[in-house]
Structures are given as structure tokens and as C-alpha cells.
Amino acid sequence: MSEETKTAKNPLSRKYTFWYSGISENKEEDFKDQIKPLATIESVEDFWAVYQHLLRPDKLQARTCYHLF
């Protein structure tokens, strides 16, 4: 297998970003202030590299979410 084949990536049609949000006790806080970016992905390999390090949903604190936009 050539070096080029080992490092080749499978690109996505556009960039996506994983986001994390926790429900704030402050009802006045806007959603945009509650959501935080985790990582931007551009390929299938990027997706799996990030995904494998995320806490599984059953391990997250109550009232928290992951988003992928």
C-alpha cells in the first residue's frame, strides 16, 4: 500500500461541526449561548476520529445533548 493510499481521506460534501449543549438553569439565556462547538469534520475519517472520543449518550449528564450541523 502506498503512502498516498494510507493518508487518503474520504471527503464529505461539506463541513460539519459537532456541538455540545447543556440546558441552563437560566431560562433567560439564549440557545446560542448554551451551545459550544466541539470539532469540525471534513471527512469520514474525521467523523470517526471525533466520534470515538465522545462520551456515549447514556454517560452524559441529564439535560445535555450533542448536535451535528
Backbone bond lengths (Angstrom), bond angles and torsions (degrees), N, CA, C in turn:
res aa  C-N    CA-C-N  psi(-1)  N-CA   C-N-CA  omega(-1)  CA-C   N-CA-C  phi
1 M - - - 1.461 - - 1.527 107.94 -
2 S 1.309 116.82 130.85 1.466 120.66 -178.70 1.525 110.89 -75.93
3 E 1.334 115.31 162.00 1.473 121.01 177.74 1.524 110.29 -61.22
4 E 1.319 116.97 -37.71 1.468 120.88 -179.94 1.517 110.91 -63.17
5 T 1.321 117.25 -40.48 1.465 121.60 179.47 1.521 110.54 -66.81
6 K 1.321 117.76 -38.59 1.468 121.64 -179.74 1.523 112.00 -65.03
7 T 1.334 117.55 -33.66 1.459 120.69 -175.49 1.525 113.02 -100.00
8 A 1.333 118.23 -3.73 1.467 120.95 -179.39 1.521 109.85 -64.26
9 K 1.321 115.44 140.00 1.458 120.86 178.50 1.513 109.87 -114.88
10 N 1.315 115.25 158.05 1.458 122.43 176.73 1.521 107.66 -101.43
11 P 1.331 117.47 98.34 1.461 120.34 -173.74 1.531 112.60 -69.82
12 L 1.323 114.89 148.95 1.462 121.77 172.12 1.526 107.97 -86.22
13 S 1.302 117.89 165.08 1.461 120.96 -178.52 1.529 112.11 -70.92
14 R 1.326 115.84 -20.01 1.475 121.00 175.94 1.520 108.52 -157.18
15 K 1.312 116.37 170.31 1.464 121.32 177.77 1.521 109.66 -79.89
16 Y 1.323 115.82 145.66 1.456 122.59 174.95 1.520 107.78 -128.79
17 T 1.327 115.51 154.01 1.456 120.26 178.09 1.515 109.65 -125.68
18 F 1.337 115.67 132.02 1.456 121.50 169.74 1.516 107.47 -79.79
19 W 1.320 116.29 135.09 1.459 123.04 178.43 1.518 108.98 -125.65
20 Y 1.310 115.56 156.79 1.469 122.96 177.80 1.520 107.18 -126.60
21 S 1.315 116.71 137.07 1.469 119.19 175.02 1.516 109.55 -137.51
22 G 1.314 113.56 144.39 1.452 121.26 173.68 1.517 107.18 -122.59
23 I 1.297 116.21 141.38 1.461 120.13 -179.84 1.525 108.42 -75.65
24 S 1.306 115.26 119.83 1.453 121.52 -178.31 1.522 110.76 -80.16
25 E 1.308 115.05 147.62 1.464 120.33 173.38 1.524 110.19 -70.76
26 N 1.327 115.49 -21.54 1.457 121.54 179.61 1.523 108.79 -81.57
27 K 1.309 117.39 102.16 1.470 122.68 -177.47 1.523 112.09 -66.37
28 E 1.327 116.83 -18.02 1.459 121.38 -179.29 1.535 112.14 -80.29
29 E 1.324 117.02 -18.20 1.462 121.13 -176.18 1.526 110.51 -69.57
30 D 1.320 116.30 132.35 1.461 122.20 178.73 1.524 110.94 -71.84
31 F 1.327 115.99 152.94 1.455 121.47 177.67 1.525 111.03 -55.78
32 K 1.348 116.68 -40.40 1.467 120.37 -178.58 1.517 112.09 -61.90
33 D 1.327 118.03 -23.47 1.456 121.60 177.44 1.529 111.97 -86.67
34 Q 1.314 116.93 -15.57 1.464 121.93 -179.06 1.524 112.56 -92.00
35 I 1.322 117.85 -21.46 1.463 121.84 -173.39 1.535 109.64 -99.18
36 K 1.339 115.62 135.20 1.466 121.61 -176.61 1.530 109.30 -126.68
37 P 1.346 117.64 135.34 1.466 119.62 178.54 1.532 110.67 -72.94
38 L 1.329 116.08 141.35 1.466 121.62 177.34 1.527 111.21 -105.58
39 A 1.329 116.77 -50.32 1.465 120.49 -177.82 1.517 109.76 -164.21
40 T 1.328 115.83 146.97 1.457 121.64 175.26 1.522 107.51 -105.18
41 I 1.322 115.10 135.89 1.464 120.62 -177.75 1.524 109.94 -118.73
42 E 1.339 114.74 145.62 1.461 121.20 -179.93 1.516 112.63 -125.97
43 S 1.342 117.19 -5.18 1.460 120.05 -177.58 1.528 109.73 -147.27
44 V 1.323 115.33 166.82 1.464 121.14 176.40 1.528 109.46 -59.96
45 E 1.310 116.35 -40.71 1.460 121.03 -179.60 1.526 111.34 -64.47
46 D 1.339 116.88 -39.22 1.471 120.36 175.86 1.526 110.45 -61.20
47 F 1.340 115.83 -43.49 1.455 120.14 -179.99 1.524 110.56 -55.98
48 W 1.331 116.94 -52.19 1.465 119.89 -176.62 1.522 112.02 -67.81
49 A 1.327 117.27 -32.58 1.467 120.40 178.01 1.526 110.60 -63.73
50 V 1.333 117.00 -39.51 1.472 120.91 178.50 1.529 110.03 -76.71
51 Y 1.317 116.66 -48.55 1.461 122.06 -175.09 1.529 112.42 -55.65
52 Q 1.322 116.65 -41.71 1.468 119.19 -176.49 1.522 112.60 -65.44
53 H 1.338 118.08 -17.55 1.464 120.99 -179.33 1.535 113.43 -100.27
54 L 1.332 116.95 -5.92 1.462 119.62 178.62 1.524 110.27 -75.63
55 L 1.320 115.67 143.33 1.462 118.95 171.86 1.518 108.37 -63.14
56 R 1.318 117.18 140.63 1.457 120.55 176.49 1.532 108.23 -66.14
57 P 1.322 117.14 148.62 1.466 120.62 -177.16 1.529 113.89 -53.50
58 D 1.317 118.07 -35.29 1.466 119.43 -179.41 1.533 112.22 -72.51
59 K 1.335 117.28 -9.32 1.470 121.56 178.19 1.532 112.51 -100.35
60 L 1.340 117.00 -8.04 1.465 120.72 178.97 1.521 110.27 -73.69
61 Q 1.325 115.12 154.12 1.458 119.54 173.98 1.526 108.52 -64.56
62 A 1.316 115.48 154.02 1.461 120.06 177.42 1.531 109.66 -58.29
63 R 1.320 115.09 146.61 1.463 122.44 176.25 1.531 113.24 66.68
64 T 1.335 116.51 32.73 1.473 120.89 173.57 1.522 108.11 -126.55
65 C 1.331 115.68 155.64 1.462 120.56 -175.10 1.525 111.67 -145.55
66 Y 1.333 115.10 154.86 1.457 122.37 165.76 1.514 106.53 -103.29
67 H 1.319 115.64 149.43 1.466 122.54 176.01 1.518 107.66 -134.73
68 L 1.318 117.48 151.19 1.448 122.12 175.21 1.527 107.40 -131.86
69 F 1.316 116.43 109.09 1.473 122.65 -179.74 1.503 109.09 -120.86
